[in-house]
């Protein structure tokens, strides 16, 4: 996960720019049907969307037939293709979208979808009640909570965004997680043209004021320290830095509830689970997770272990589907499942 920062920061900048581009790289010949001209169709980044009020879903790219949207009011949709249409003398962009359980696929005008973070999109779990209403969630960590799939950002739909929606906080998540972030270090990195704190210490220092106003603080980090040549050193050194940073957070905001989220499952290039694999510093991925859990618990933070309460989301058998790069980074659809599982766990 650190490969795009260690040696070639410019590559990450380029990747971020690509992530902002809506369309992919292939097109089809122009077609014409029912007065709708298809200028081209392309692959599109699989961002999550919700339907706007009054939106129409179409069975084909020519928009010749609609289906009822009554059953899809709260359904999240994932874009997989886009097309440019010409009709009525105007150019329109449409998305081909599939719902989260892969049972329905339709076309919808770009103007008729919205981000899942929109306040008008209501998917709060009934069990949440009003317990979390108005709560401000802050996030520190690496690419997983940042919403980076290994190649681009799935903007506004990281798993903390989904968690907030399912809890019904009605507040924007303050997400200060950064790809390749480590527990040990004070590095900054460019996201596009913006220089942001990358490592945990730097992020906490840069956002002291914001921390003071948070009610719930997620800390999800550590996998990049485990990576060989991370310069983070021994596990003892990693945990020493983690303890220090959690203490700083709690000192800045004693009333906030801190959640220590353990690194999710990780695999090597051959598809082998890294739990029992030692890095160059002599500890395994399992060792890291155990040590982090002990540190969080001893400091009064709530330990969050997806492998315990949601072991079915990412497994050795489904990793090639649930992880975009088949190693560590969740797909946008997996991020939704993680967010839902975490919300249910927090409601208990």
Beta strands, then each sheet from edge to edge (+ up, - down):
strand 1: 31-33
strand 2: 36-43
strand 3: 48-51
strand 4: 57-58
strand 5: 66-67
strand 6: 77-87
strand 7: 90-99
strand 8: 105-109
strand 9: 113-114
strand 10: 137-141
strand 11: 174-175
strand 12: 188-191
strand 13: 194-197
strand 14: 216-220
strand 15: 257-261
strand 16: 302-304
sheet 1: 1+ 2- 6+ 3- 9+
sheet 2: 1+ 2- 6+ 7- 8+
sheet 3: 4+ 5-
sheet 4: 11+ 10+ 14+ 15+ 16+
sheet 5: 12+ 13-
end
